[in-house]
Amino acid sequence: MNSLELALVGNGTISALITSDADITWACFPRFDGDPAFCSLLTGSDAPDGLGHFGIELLGMTHSEQTFIENTPVLVTRLFDATGGVIEITDFAPLFQQNSRLFCPMSLVRRVTVVSGHPRIRVRLRPACQYGRYPAERTYGSHHIRFIGGDVVLRLTTDASLTPLLEETPFFLDGTITMILGPDETVTESTGVLGRRFLEETVSHWRDWVRALAIPFEWQDVVIRSAIALKLNAHEDTGAVVAAMTTSIPEATGSPRNWDYRFCWIRDAYFVVDALNRLGATRTMERYLAYILNVIASAEDGRLQPLYTISGRSNIEERVIETLPGYRGMGPVRVGNEAYRQIQHDVYGAAILAATHVFFDLRLEQRGDEALFARLEVLGHHAAALYDQPDAGIWELRGSEHVHTFSSVMCWAGCDRLARIAAQLGNHGRYAFWRATADGIHDEICRRCWNADLNSFVATMDGSTLDASLLRMQDVGFVAAKDPRFVGTVHAIERDLRRGNFIYRYVIEDDFGKPENAFLACTFWYINALADIGREAEARALFEHVLACRNRHGLFAEHIDPVTHEQWGNFVQTYSMVGVISSAQRLSIPWDRAF
C-alpha cells in the first residue's frame, strides 16, 4: 500500500520521491509542475509491474535500510537478500558550481553497487506520459534508451548492459553500474566516471551550503533536514517556491480535499524565504524577490492572485485526470488549482514582508531603494483599501467569503513595513503616511476582531468563531506576546481547536464538511505561542512529541491524524517544514549558554 514514508531528492530543477525499497514513485519533468513520468504514487496500487515507476529490485530481498548522506539530499538505500547478498543504491540530482554558475540539470543519477555476496537484480524503468495515460515509446542506441511521448524526451545513459534493462530480466550485479536519466543529450564521457564526479561534487556542494547555515544549538539535525527540504522546493531557474511536490494526496481518508500544490503561493513562499533567511540562506530570498517583482510588474493595477505557476503565469486552470485513480485509489486526481481565481487579501502583506529584508540586510548584494519602495507602495494601497473587505481567507474557502482577521492583520503588516522602510530610506513624508495608515487599520482590527465574551480575537470581523491563523498575530508584530489579548487568544484556541497533541486550523463545517485531520503548521504556531507567553516547558514537550511523528527521513506532509499519527495531504509540505525550523529556533537554548 502506498504511504508517505518517502525520501525526497532533488536539485531545484526536478525532484523525486523514493520508497524504502528504492522505487522512484513520483518525479515530474521538466520541472516540479511537469508531467509525472513516475506517477505510481497516484495509481492506487504498489504492484511492481505497474506503469510510472523506476524500480531496482533485488531478487529474494528480505529487508532494506535507507538514509541520507549526512547534510545532503543524497539518498543511500541498502537492500539485503536471504543469501547474504547486499546492494547499495545511491540516488541524487546533480547540484554544484560549474563554470562560475550553478549546475542543476534535469537529471537523476542512480548508482547501484555490490556490497557483498552475489546479488541478482532487476531494473524496471517504466516512465508514463500524460499523467499515466500511456507508456513512453522507447528507442535505444549502444549505451542509452530514449523515452518519447511526454513533455520532454528523456534519455537513460548507462554503463550497464541494455538488454536486461529493456527486457526487465534479472542479472548478476558485478561492481557498480550507473544510470543517468535526463534530457535527450549525448553523454560524451564515461558514465561511471561522470556519475562518481557528479556525486562527489554534489555532496561537497550541499555540505558547504549546510556549513553556512546559522542553526540553533538544539535539534541541529532536525533543522538541517528541514532546511534542505525547503531548499529543494525552490525552483532555481525562476526563484518560485512551490508549496509541495505532489498533487492530490487527500487531507484524510476518502476526503475530497485533494488539490495540486505544485505552484507558488505568495503566502507560503514568504514563510519559506523568511525561514531560510533567518538561517542565513539568503540566496533563496533574493531569487524569490526577483520572481515576485516580475509577478507584480505583470499584475494588472498591482492586483495579486494567491498563487502563480513556477514561471509566474497567472492562469492555472484546474482539471480532473481520469487516467490516475489517486493515492490509495482515493481520487479525483487534480492538475491545476482553481484557487488562483480567489480573492485573498493577505497576499499584499505577504509580498511586502518578503521584500522588506532587502532594505535592512547588509549581507545582500542588491539593496532596496526608492524605486523598489514605489513598487511596493502599489501593493500597500491595495492592502489599505481591502483590509476590511471579504475574501476567501488563508484557508481558501471555496463556497463563502468573510472579512478574515488574518487577512486584515497581514494588510496591516504590509502597511506597517512600508512605514519602517520609508523611515530606513529617510523618506519622512511617506513614513508619516504609512504609519498613520497602519495605525488606523490596527485600531479597526482591535475594535472589530476582538470578542470580549470569548476573551479572544476571532477568525472574522464581528464574528464569534476561531481559527488557528490568529496564533500568527504576535509573529507579525500586531500584538506583543505578553498582551493579555494574545494570551487569551492562545487559551481560547487550545480550548476549542486542540485535539490531543495537535491543533486544527478550525473545527466548524465548511464547503466539504468538518476537517478530519490536524493541520501540522498550526501545531507549530501553537508551540511558538506557548513559548512566547511563558509556557516553554509545555512547548518543548509538545515539540518533541510532534517531531516523533515525522517520517523516517524527518519529513512532514500537510496534515496528520491526531490518533494514529499517519500523515496526509501533499508532500513534502513547506508550511510544515517551516514550522519545524521556527519552533526549533524559538525553543533552543542559545549557543553561548550551551557549554
C-alpha positions as CSV (number, residue, x, y, z in Angstrom):
1,M,0.0,0.0,0.0
2,N,1.3,3.5,-0.9
3,S,2.4,5.7,2.0
4,L,4.2,8.9,2.7
5,E,7.2,7.1,4.2
6,L,9.2,8.6,1.3
7,A,12.5,10.3,0.8
8,L,12.9,13.5,-1.2
9,V,15.9,14.0,-3.6
10,G,16.3,16.9,-6.0
11,N,18.3,19.9,-7.1
12,G,15.9,22.8,-7.6
13,T,15.1,21.8,-11.2
14,I,13.5,18.4,-10.6
15,S,12.8,16.2,-7.6
16,A,11.9,12.6,-6.9
17,L,10.1,10.8,-4.1
18,I,11.6,7.4,-3.3
19,T,10.2,4.4,-1.4
20,S,12.1,2.4,1.3
21,D,13.0,-0.3,-1.3
22,A,14.4,2.3,-3.8
23,D,11.4,2.7,-6.1
24,I,11.0,6.2,-7.6
25,T,7.3,6.6,-7.2
26,W,6.9,10.3,-8.1
27,A,9.0,12.6,-10.4
28,C,7.9,15.3,-12.8
29,F,9.7,16.5,-15.9
30,P,11.0,19.0,-17.0
31,R,10.2,20.7,-13.6
32,F,8.2,20.3,-10.4
33,D,4.8,21.0,-12.1
34,G,5.5,19.0,-15.2
35,D,4.2,15.7,-16.4
36,P,4.9,12.9,-13.8
37,A,6.9,10.3,-15.7
38,F,6.9,8.4,-12.5
39,C,3.4,8.6,-11.0
40,S,2.8,5.3,-9.3
41,L,2.2,7.2,-6.0
42,L,-1.2,8.0,-7.5
43,T,-2.0,4.7,-9.2
44,G,-3.7,3.3,-6.1
45,S,-1.5,0.2,-6.2
46,D,2.1,-0.6,-5.4
47,A,2.2,-3.6,-7.8
48,P,5.7,-4.0,-9.2
49,D,4.6,-4.4,-12.8
50,G,2.6,-1.1,-12.8
51,L,3.3,1.9,-15.1
52,G,5.0,5.0,-14.0
53,H,7.9,4.0,-11.7
54,F,11.6,3.3,-11.7
55,G,12.4,0.3,-9.5
56,I,15.6,-1.6,-8.7
57,E,14.6,-5.0,-7.4
58,L,16.9,-7.3,-5.5
59,L,15.7,-10.9,-6.1
60,G,15.0,-12.6,-2.8
61,M,15.1,-9.3,-0.8
62,T,14.4,-9.7,2.9
63,H,14.7,-6.2,4.1
64,S,16.1,-2.7,3.4
65,E,17.9,0.2,5.1
66,Q,17.8,3.8,4.0
67,T,19.5,7.0,5.0
68,F,20.7,10.3,3.6
69,I,24.4,11.1,3.4
70,E,24.8,13.5,6.2
71,N,23.9,17.1,5.5
72,T,22.8,16.3,1.9
73,P,19.7,15.1,0.0
74,V,21.8,12.2,-1.4
75,L,19.9,9.0,-0.6
76,V,21.6,5.7,0.1
77,T,19.4,2.5,0.1
78,R,20.7,-0.9,1.1
79,L,18.8,-4.0,0.0
80,F,19.5,-7.4,1.6
81,D,18.7,-10.9,0.3
82,A,18.5,-14.2,2.1
83,T,21.9,-15.5,0.9
84,G,23.9,-12.6,2.3
85,G,23.8,-10.5,-0.9
86,V,23.7,-6.8,-0.3
87,I,23.4,-3.9,-2.8
88,E,23.7,-0.2,-2.3
89,I,21.7,2.3,-4.4
90,T,22.7,5.9,-4.3
91,D,20.1,8.4,-5.6
92,F,20.6,12.1,-6.2
93,A,20.1,15.0,-8.6
94,P,23.4,16.8,-9.5
95,L,23.9,20.3,-8.0
96,F,27.1,22.2,-7.8
97,Q,29.0,25.2,-9.1
98,Q,30.5,24.7,-12.6
99,N,31.9,27.3,-14.9
100,S,31.0,30.1,-12.4
101,R,27.3,29.2,-12.4
102,L,25.1,26.7,-10.6
103,F,24.8,23.4,-12.4
104,C,21.4,21.8,-11.7
105,P,20.4,19.8,-14.8
106,M,17.1,18.0,-15.3
107,S,18.8,14.7,-14.3
108,L,18.5,12.0,-11.8
109,V,21.5,9.7,-11.1
110,R,21.2,6.2,-9.7
111,R,24.4,4.3,-8.8
112,V,24.0,0.6,-7.9
113,T,26.9,-1.1,-6.1
114,V,27.6,-4.6,-4.8
115,V,28.4,-4.6,-1.1
116,S,28.6,-8.3,-0.5
117,G,27.6,-11.7,-2.0
118,H,26.4,-12.4,-5.5
119,P,23.1,-10.4,-5.8
120,R,20.8,-10.6,-8.8
121,I,18.8,-7.5,-9.6
122,R,16.1,-6.5,-12.0
123,V,15.6,-2.9,-13.2
124,R,12.0,-1.8,-14.0
125,L,12.1,1.5,-15.8
126,R,8.6,2.4,-17.0
127,P,8.0,6.1,-17.4
128,A,4.5,7.2,-18.2
129,C,3.1,10.0,-20.4
130,Q,0.3,12.5,-19.9
131,Y,-0.4,11.6,-16.3
132,G,-0.3,7.8,-16.7
133,R,-2.3,7.8,-20.0
134,Y,0.2,5.6,-21.8
135,P,3.8,4.3,-21.6
136,A,6.6,6.2,-23.3
137,E,7.8,4.9,-26.6
138,R,11.4,3.5,-26.5
139,T,14.3,3.7,-28.9
140,Y,17.8,2.8,-27.9
141,G,21.5,3.0,-29.0
142,S,24.7,1.5,-27.8
143,H,24.6,2.9,-24.3
144,H,21.3,4.7,-23.9
145,I,17.5,4.3,-24.0
146,R,15.3,7.2,-25.2
147,F,11.7,7.6,-23.9
148,I,9.5,9.6,-26.1
149,G,5.9,10.9,-25.7
150,G,5.9,13.1,-22.6
151,D,6.5,16.8,-22.1
152,V,10.2,16.1,-22.8
153,V,12.2,13.3,-24.4
154,L,14.1,11.5,-21.6
155,R,17.3,9.6,-22.1
156,L,18.8,7.0,-19.8
157,T,22.5,6.8,-20.3
158,T,24.2,3.8,-18.6
159,D,27.3,1.6,-18.4
160,A,25.0,-1.4,-17.7
161,S,24.0,-3.9,-20.4
162,L,20.9,-2.6,-22.2
163,T,19.2,-5.9,-22.9
164,P,18.3,-6.7,-19.3
165,L,17.1,-3.1,-18.8
166,L,15.0,-3.3,-22.0
167,E,13.5,-6.7,-21.3
168,E,13.4,-6.4,-17.5
169,T,15.3,-9.7,-17.0
170,P,17.3,-10.4,-13.8
171,F,21.1,-10.2,-14.0
172,F,24.0,-10.6,-11.6
173,L,25.4,-7.3,-10.4
174,D,29.2,-7.1,-10.6
175,G,30.8,-4.0,-9.2
176,T,28.9,-0.7,-9.8
177,I,26.5,0.4,-12.6
178,T,25.5,4.0,-13.1
179,M,22.2,5.2,-14.7
180,I,21.8,8.8,-15.6
181,L,18.2,9.8,-16.5
182,G,17.9,13.2,-18.0
183,P,17.5,15.3,-21.2
184,D,18.0,13.8,-24.6
185,E,21.6,14.8,-24.8
186,T,24.7,12.7,-25.6
187,V,27.0,12.0,-22.6
188,T,30.5,12.3,-24.0
189,E,32.5,10.8,-21.1
190,S,32.4,7.6,-19.2
191,T,29.0,7.2,-17.5
192,G,30.6,5.7,-14.4
193,V,33.3,8.3,-14.1
194,L,30.7,11.1,-14.7
195,G,28.3,9.6,-12.1
196,R,31.1,9.4,-9.5
197,R,32.2,13.0,-10.2
198,F,28.6,14.3,-10.0
199,L,28.2,12.5,-6.7
200,E,31.4,13.9,-5.1
201,E,30.7,17.5,-6.2
202,T,27.0,17.3,-5.2
203,V,27.9,16.1,-1.7
204,S,30.5,18.8,-1.4
205,H,28.1,21.5,-2.5
206,W,25.4,20.6,-0.1
207,R,27.9,20.3,2.8
208,D,29.2,23.7,2.0
209,W,25.6,25.1,1.9
210,V,24.8,23.5,5.3
211,R,28.0,24.7,6.8
212,A,27.0,28.3,6.2
213,L,23.6,27.9,8.0
214,A,23.1,29.7,11.3
215,I,21.4,26.8,13.0
216,P,20.2,26.6,16.7
217,F,22.2,24.6,19.2
218,E,19.4,22.1,19.9
219,W,17.7,19.9,17.2
220,Q,20.5,20.6,14.7
221,D,19.9,17.5,12.6
222,V,16.1,18.3,12.5
223,V,16.7,21.9,11.3
224,I,19.3,20.9,8.7
225,R,17.0,18.3,7.2
226,S,14.1,20.7,7.2
227,A,16.2,23.5,5.6
228,I,17.3,21.1,2.8
229,A,13.7,20.1,2.2
230,L,12.7,23.8,1.8
231,K,15.7,24.5,-0.5
232,L,14.6,21.6,-2.7
233,N,11.1,23.2,-3.1
234,A,12.7,26.4,-4.5
235,H,13.0,26.4,-8.3
236,E,16.5,27.5,-9.1
237,D,15.7,29.0,-12.6
238,T,12.8,31.3,-11.7
239,G,13.0,31.7,-7.9
240,A,9.5,30.4,-7.4
241,V,8.8,28.3,-4.2
242,V,6.3,25.6,-4.6
243,A,4.0,24.6,-1.7
244,A,4.7,20.9,-2.1
245,M,6.0,18.4,-4.7
246,T,2.8,16.5,-5.2
247,T,-0.8,16.8,-6.3
248,S,-3.9,15.1,-5.0
249,I,-2.8,13.5,-1.8
250,P,-6.0,13.8,0.2
251,E,-6.1,15.5,3.6
252,A,-7.8,12.4,5.2
253,T,-9.1,9.0,4.2
254,G,-11.6,9.4,1.4
255,S,-11.5,13.2,1.6
256,P,-12.3,15.2,-1.5
257,R,-9.8,17.8,-0.2
258,N,-7.1,16.8,-2.6
259,W,-5.5,19.7,-4.5
260,D,-2.5,20.3,-6.7
261,Y,0.2,22.1,-4.6
262,R,3.0,22.3,-7.3
263,F,2.6,26.1,-7.6
264,C,3.9,29.2,-5.8
265,W,1.6,30.6,-3.2
266,I,2.7,34.1,-2.3
267,R,1.8,33.5,1.4
268,D,3.6,30.1,1.7
269,A,6.7,31.3,-0.2
270,Y,7.1,34.2,2.2
271,F,7.2,31.8,5.1
272,V,9.8,29.7,3.3
273,V,12.1,32.6,2.4
274,D,11.7,34.1,5.8
275,A,12.7,30.8,7.5
276,L,15.7,30.3,5.2
277,N,16.8,33.9,5.6
278,R,16.8,33.5,9.4
279,L,19.1,30.6,8.9
280,G,21.4,32.7,6.8
281,A,20.5,31.1,3.4
282,T,19.8,34.4,1.7
283,R,20.1,33.4,-2.0
284,T,16.6,31.8,-2.0
285,M,15.1,35.1,-0.8
286,E,17.0,37.0,-3.4
287,R,15.8,34.7,-6.2
288,Y,12.2,34.7,-4.9
289,L,12.3,38.5,-4.8
290,A,13.2,38.6,-8.5
291,Y,10.3,36.2,-9.1
292,I,7.7,38.2,-7.1
293,L,8.8,41.5,-8.7
294,N,8.2,40.1,-12.1
295,V,4.8,38.9,-10.9
296,I,4.0,42.4,-9.6
297,A,5.1,44.0,-12.8
298,S,2.8,41.7,-14.8
299,A,-0.2,42.2,-12.5
300,E,-3.0,44.4,-13.7
301,D,-3.1,47.5,-11.5
302,G,-0.9,45.7,-9.0
303,R,-3.7,43.2,-8.0
304,L,-2.2,39.9,-6.9
305,Q,-3.6,36.4,-7.1
306,P,-2.9,33.9,-4.2
307,L,-0.8,31.7,-6.4
308,Y,1.1,31.6,-9.7
309,T,2.9,29.0,-11.8
310,I,6.6,28.4,-11.4
311,S,7.2,30.7,-14.4
312,G,4.9,33.4,-12.9
313,R,2.0,32.8,-15.2
314,S,-1.4,33.6,-13.8
315,N,-3.7,31.0,-15.4
316,I,-3.8,27.7,-13.5
317,E,-6.9,26.1,-14.7
318,E,-8.0,23.1,-12.6
319,R,-9.0,19.8,-14.3
320,V,-9.5,16.2,-13.2
321,I,-7.3,13.5,-14.6
322,E,-9.2,10.3,-15.3
323,T,-6.2,8.1,-16.0
324,L,-4.9,8.0,-12.5
325,P,-7.1,6.6,-9.7
326,G,-5.4,8.5,-7.0
327,Y,-3.5,7.9,-3.8
328,R,-4.6,4.5,-2.5
329,G,-7.4,4.8,-5.1
330,M,-8.8,8.0,-3.5
331,G,-9.5,10.3,-6.4
332,P,-10.0,12.5,-8.1
333,V,-6.5,13.5,-9.2
334,R,-6.4,17.2,-10.0
335,V,-4.0,19.2,-12.1
336,G,-4.0,22.9,-11.7
337,N,-5.7,24.8,-8.9
338,E,-8.8,26.9,-9.1
339,A,-7.8,28.8,-6.0
340,Y,-5.9,31.1,-8.4
341,R,-9.2,32.8,-9.1
342,Q,-9.9,33.5,-5.4
343,I,-9.6,36.8,-3.6
344,Q,-7.1,36.5,-0.7
345,H,-6.2,39.9,0.6
346,D,-3.3,38.7,2.8
347,V,-1.1,38.3,-0.3
348,Y,-0.3,42.0,-0.4
349,G,1.1,41.9,3.1
350,A,3.0,38.7,2.3
351,A,4.6,40.2,-0.8
352,I,5.7,43.3,1.1
353,L,7.0,41.3,4.0
354,A,9.1,39.1,1.7
355,A,10.7,42.2,0.2
356,T,11.3,44.0,3.5
357,H,14.6,42.2,4.2
358,V,16.4,43.8,1.2
359,F,16.1,47.2,2.8
360,F,17.7,46.2,6.0
361,D,20.0,43.2,5.4
362,L,23.6,44.3,4.8
363,R,24.6,40.9,3.6
364,L,22.8,41.3,0.3
365,E,24.4,42.5,-2.9
366,Q,21.4,44.3,-4.1
367,R,19.7,46.5,-1.6
368,G,16.2,48.0,-1.6
369,D,15.9,51.6,-2.9
370,E,13.3,54.2,-3.7
371,A,12.3,52.5,-7.0
372,L,11.5,49.2,-5.2
373,F,9.7,51.1,-2.4
374,A,7.5,52.8,-5.0
375,R,6.6,49.3,-6.4
376,L,5.7,48.1,-3.0
377,E,3.6,51.1,-2.3
378,V,1.2,50.0,-5.0
379,L,0.6,46.8,-3.0
380,G,0.3,48.8,0.2
381,H,-2.5,50.9,-1.3
382,H,-4.4,47.7,-2.2
383,A,-3.9,46.5,1.4
384,A,-5.2,49.7,2.9
385,A,-8.3,49.6,0.6
386,L,-9.1,45.9,1.1
387,Y,-8.3,45.1,4.7
388,D,-11.9,45.3,5.8
389,Q,-13.4,43.6,2.7
390,P,-14.5,40.0,2.4
391,D,-12.2,37.3,0.9
392,A,-11.6,33.5,0.8
393,G,-9.0,33.8,3.6
394,I,-5.9,31.8,4.3
395,W,-7.8,28.5,4.2
396,E,-9.1,29.2,0.7
397,L,-12.8,28.6,1.4
398,R,-14.4,27.8,-1.9
399,G,-18.0,28.5,-1.0
400,S,-18.1,31.6,1.2
401,E,-16.3,34.9,1.8
402,H,-15.8,36.8,5.1
403,V,-13.6,39.6,6.4
404,H,-11.0,37.3,7.8
405,T,-8.9,38.6,10.7
406,F,-5.7,37.0,9.3
407,S,-6.1,38.8,6.0
408,S,-6.7,42.1,7.8
409,V,-3.7,41.6,10.0
410,M,-1.5,40.9,7.0
411,C,-2.7,44.0,5.3
412,W,-1.8,45.9,8.4
413,A,1.7,44.2,8.4
414,G,2.2,45.3,4.8
415,C,1.5,49.0,5.7
416,D,3.5,48.8,8.9
417,R,6.6,47.5,7.0
418,L,6.2,50.3,4.4
419,A,6.4,52.8,7.2
420,R,9.5,51.1,8.5
421,I,11.1,51.0,5.0
422,A,10.3,54.7,4.5
423,A,12.0,55.5,7.7
424,Q,15.0,53.5,6.7
425,L,15.2,55.4,3.4
426,G,14.8,58.7,5.2
427,N,11.5,59.5,3.4
428,H,9.7,61.2,6.2
429,G,6.6,62.1,4.2
430,R,5.9,58.5,3.2
431,Y,6.7,57.3,6.7
432,A,4.1,59.6,8.2
433,F,1.5,58.4,5.6
434,W,2.1,54.7,6.1
435,R,2.4,55.0,9.8
436,A,-1.0,56.7,10.0
437,T,-2.5,54.2,7.6
438,A,-1.2,51.2,9.6
439,D,-2.3,52.6,12.9
440,G,-5.8,53.2,11.6
441,I,-6.0,49.6,10.3
442,H,-4.7,48.4,13.7
443,D,-7.4,50.3,15.6
444,E,-10.1,48.9,13.4
445,I,-9.0,45.3,13.8
446,C,-8.7,45.7,17.5
447,R,-12.2,47.1,17.6
448,R,-14.0,44.6,15.3
449,C,-12.0,41.4,15.7
450,W,-11.7,41.2,19.4
451,N,-14.5,39.3,21.2
452,A,-14.8,40.2,24.9
453,D,-17.2,37.3,25.6
454,L,-14.6,34.8,24.3
455,N,-11.7,36.8,25.7
456,S,-10.1,36.2,22.3
457,F,-9.5,37.6,18.9
458,V,-11.8,35.8,16.4
459,A,-11.5,34.5,12.9
460,T,-13.6,37.2,11.2
461,M,-14.6,40.8,11.8
462,D,-17.6,41.0,14.1
463,G,-17.5,37.1,14.3
464,S,-17.6,34.6,17.1
465,T,-15.5,31.6,15.8
466,L,-11.8,30.8,16.0
467,D,-9.2,29.7,13.6
468,A,-5.5,28.9,14.2
469,S,-4.2,31.7,12.0
470,L,-4.8,34.0,15.0
471,L,-1.7,32.5,16.5
472,R,0.3,34.4,13.9
473,M,-0.7,37.8,15.3
474,Q,2.3,38.0,17.6
475,D,4.8,36.7,14.9
476,V,4.0,39.5,12.5
477,G,4.1,42.1,15.3
478,F,0.5,43.0,15.6
479,V,0.4,42.3,19.3
480,A,3.0,41.7,21.9
481,A,3.4,38.2,23.3
482,K,2.5,39.3,26.8
483,D,-0.5,41.3,25.7
484,P,-3.5,39.8,27.6
485,R,-5.5,39.7,24.4
486,F,-2.9,37.4,22.8
487,V,-2.7,35.2,25.9
488,G,-6.5,35.0,25.9
489,T,-6.5,34.0,22.3
490,V,-4.0,31.2,22.8
491,H,-6.1,29.9,25.7
492,A,-9.2,30.0,23.6
493,I,-7.6,28.2,20.7
494,E,-6.3,25.4,22.8
495,R,-9.7,25.1,24.3
496,D,-11.6,24.9,21.0
497,L,-9.1,23.7,18.4
498,R,-6.8,21.3,20.2
499,R,-7.3,17.6,19.7
500,G,-4.9,15.5,21.6
501,N,-1.4,17.0,20.9
502,F,-2.4,18.8,17.7
503,I,-4.2,22.0,16.6
504,Y,-6.9,22.1,13.9
505,R,-7.0,25.1,11.6
506,Y,-10.7,25.3,12.5
507,V,-13.4,22.9,13.5
508,I,-16.5,24.5,12.0
509,E,-18.1,22.9,8.9
510,D,-17.0,24.4,5.6
511,D,-17.8,23.6,1.9
512,F,-16.5,20.0,2.4
513,G,-17.7,19.3,5.9
514,K,-15.7,19.4,9.1
515,P,-11.9,19.0,8.8
516,E,-10.9,15.4,9.8
517,N,-7.2,15.8,10.5
518,A,-4.9,18.4,12.1
519,F,-3.0,20.9,10.0
520,L,0.6,20.5,11.1
521,A,1.7,24.1,10.7
522,C,-1.0,25.2,13.1
523,T,0.5,23.0,15.8
524,F,3.9,24.6,15.3
525,W,2.3,28.0,15.6
526,Y,0.7,26.9,18.8
527,I,4.1,25.6,20.1
528,N,5.6,29.0,19.4
529,A,2.8,30.8,21.1
530,L,3.1,28.7,24.2
531,A,6.8,29.6,24.4
532,D,6.1,33.3,23.8
533,I,3.5,33.5,26.6
534,G,5.9,31.8,29.1
535,R,4.8,28.2,28.9
536,E,8.1,27.0,27.5
537,A,8.3,23.6,29.2
538,E,4.9,22.7,27.7
539,A,6.1,24.0,24.3
540,R,9.3,21.9,24.4
541,A,7.4,18.7,25.4
542,L,4.8,19.2,22.6
543,F,7.6,20.0,20.1
544,E,9.4,16.7,20.9
545,H,6.1,14.8,20.5
546,V,5.4,16.3,17.1
547,L,8.9,15.7,15.9
548,A,8.5,12.0,16.8
549,C,5.7,11.9,14.2
550,R,7.9,12.8,11.2
551,N,8.5,10.1,8.7
552,R,11.7,8.1,8.8
553,H,13.6,10.8,6.9
554,G,12.4,13.7,9.1
555,L,9.8,15.0,6.6
556,F,6.2,16.1,7.0
557,A,3.2,16.3,4.8
558,E,0.4,18.8,5.4
559,H,-1.9,17.0,7.8
560,I,-1.7,14.4,10.5
561,D,-4.3,12.0,12.0
562,P,-4.2,13.1,15.7
563,V,-4.9,9.5,16.8
564,T,-2.8,7.3,14.5
565,H,-0.2,9.9,13.6
566,E,-0.4,8.9,9.9
567,Q,0.4,11.7,7.6
568,W,-1.9,13.0,4.9
569,G,-2.0,15.8,2.4
570,N,0.6,16.9,-0.2
571,F,4.2,16.1,0.5
572,V,6.8,17.5,1.3
573,Q,4.8,20.4,2.7
574,T,6.8,23.6,3.1
575,Y,4.4,25.0,5.7
576,S,5.1,22.1,8.0
577,M,8.9,22.2,7.4
578,V,9.0,25.9,8.1
579,G,7.2,25.2,11.4
580,V,9.9,22.7,12.4
581,I,12.6,25.4,11.9
582,S,10.7,28.2,13.6
583,S,9.9,26.2,16.7
584,A,13.5,24.8,17.0
585,Q,14.8,28.4,16.8
586,R,12.3,29.6,19.3
587,L,12.9,26.9,21.8
588,S,16.6,26.1,21.6
589,I,19.0,27.3,24.2
590,P,21.5,29.9,22.9
591,W,24.9,28.7,21.8
592,D,26.5,30.9,24.5
593,R,24.6,29.0,27.2
594,A,25.2,25.5,25.8
595,F,28.6,24.9,27.4
